[in-house]
Amino acid sequence: VPAARGRGLGAELLKFAVAEASLARGAVLNVSVDVRNTPAMKLYLGHGFREYDRREVWLATWPRA
């Protein structure tokens, strides 16, 4: 959400996830992000993540009853 950006919350959550994966002896941590979400892409790239694959995703929504 644009109003919540710039506070460092995403970076802190990402550092926590990386630390937890490391404690669990995880060798790889994957994230999925919409490439149109530039702030998220910058966050992940800035913390050492790299893009390795792109997939097209189709979503369907239905009106609530």
C-alpha positions in Angstrom: 0.0 0.0 0.0 1.6 3.3 -1.0 0.7 5.0 2.3 2.7 2.4 4.2 5.9 2.6 2.1 9.1 4.2 3.1 9.0 3.0 6.8 11.3 0.1 6.4 8.7 -2.5 7.3 9.2 -4.6 4.2 13.0 -4.6 4.8 12.5 -5.7 8.4 10.1 -8.5 7.4 12.5 -9.6 4.7 15.5 -9.7 7.1 13.4 -11.7 9.5 12.4 -14.2 6.8 16.0 -14.6 5.7 17.2 -15.1 9.3 14.5 -17.7 10.0 15.3 -19.5 6.8 19.0 -19.5 7.8 18.2 -20.8 11.3 16.2 -23.6 9.6 19.3 -24.3 7.5 17.4 -23.4 4.4 19.6 -23.1 1.3 17.1 -21.2 -0.8 14.4 -18.7 -0.1 12.0 -18.0 -3.0 9.6 -15.1 -3.2 7.0 -14.4 -5.9 6.2 -10.8 -6.9 4.3 -9.1 -9.6 7.0 -7.5 -11.8 4.8 -4.4 -12.0 5.3 -3.9 -8.3 8.4 -1.8 -8.7 8.9 -1.1 -4.9 8.8 -4.8 -4.1 11.2 -5.6 -6.9 13.6 -3.0 -5.7 13.3 -4.3 -2.1 14.2 -7.9 -3.1 16.9 -7.0 -5.5 18.4 -4.6 -2.9 18.6 -7.5 -0.5 20.5 -9.9 -2.8 17.6 -11.7 -4.4 17.8 -12.2 -8.2 15.1 -12.9 -10.8 15.4 -16.4 -12.1 12.0 -17.1 -13.8 8.9 -15.3 -15.1 5.5 -16.9 -15.4 2.2 -15.6 -16.6 -0.5 -15.9 -14.0 -4.2 -15.8 -14.8 -6.6 -14.7 -12.0 -10.4 -14.9 -11.9 -12.6 -13.0 -9.6 -16.3 -13.3 -9.0 -18.7 -10.8 -7.5 -19.7 -11.4 -3.9 -23.2 -12.7 -3.4 
